[in-house]
Amino acid sequence: SEVLLVSAPGKVILHGEHAVVHGKVALAMALNLRTFLRLQPHSNGKVCLNLPNIGVKQAWDVAGLQLQDTSFLEQGDATAPTAEQVEKLKEVAGITQDGAKPEGLAVLAFLYLYLSICRKQRALPSLDITVWSQLPTGAGLGSSAAYSVCMAAALLTVCEEIPNPQKDGVSASRWAVEDLELINKWAFQGERMIHGNPSGVDNAVSTWGRGCLRLWGPSSPRRPLALKILLTNTKVPRSTKTLVASVRSRLLKFPEIVTPLLTSINAISLECERMLGEMAVAPAPEHYLVLEELIDMNQHHLNALGVGHASLDQLCRVTMAHGLHSKLTGAGGGGCGITLLRPDLEQLEVEATKQALNDCGFDCWETSIGAPG
Ligand code: PMV
């Protein structure tokens, strides 16, 4: 039987991180760094999972899994996996990895999706699955969502819940909207397995791709517009939870000061969305100047909210020395930043900027946002 290949993108937040927690609009876009999955059906009675990026290589006896009582999975996709389900799943699967580490969580999410999606089959399928990624983990770029989307798409295809778009080795078509909805629904379950209580934004962006996806407010049409960016990982570790809590306490302490910042960030997201709409129809150099101004203003606001970091200031300074504009993306306090690349830029200038960022000890990718799902 045929090898199946699927891939899914990561995400970045263009504008509106933190403000979105307080009911404001945010814009998330698919990032053209992807996760890839290769699935080989077998008849060897085993299901094998290979995750070379995080050093996982594990195999289960399909017959052994088949004998287990998996009726505890019956409640399906209506709610987040319960603590009880997680415990039983660990038992069934003989999970050896630490359930709190990325390796353990990735294995757990796989088994949850495999057993849940395939349990309607007469027999559980023998499969060899390898997943690898261009996305760093734990950097706020939605690597776990891209993993879950790939896994859901591949398993739903094998179980013929959605059509195989690669019949006879060619990508004949893309999945229909209802197929993508099913992929997204199961990917969300995988995300919940990994993150507990995620918003579902990362898997939605990874599934649907393309233009901006509003995190809040009426959903906007997705437009096929790609922006070139540099994505920089300062590699300074941060905790989204702690940073979100620090913004909340600043808001409580200085409501008169912080509320207008959040309102202003909301307006930045709306203005950016309007610009992207115009650019999708007729892009002009002036649009990029506006996008750069919006980036600068938001970066200052985020600093005022207290989620900046010396490494991010350094990113802004270094790129500004090359005439480029940057802001943090996601939670801040380190982590990742994005730099807009105007289409008129000389490649030499881009290379010099990348070199300068590498010299700071940062990882840097020349990529784009507005990628397909
Ligand atoms: O660290 P990330 O990329 O998952 O970003 C978190 C975005 C916040 O707005 C800070 C938090 C949230 O839950 O929306």
Residues whose N, C-alpha, C, O or C-beta is under 5 A from the ligand:
A	BS01	PMV	G16 E17 H18 V20 G140 L141 T240 G330 A331
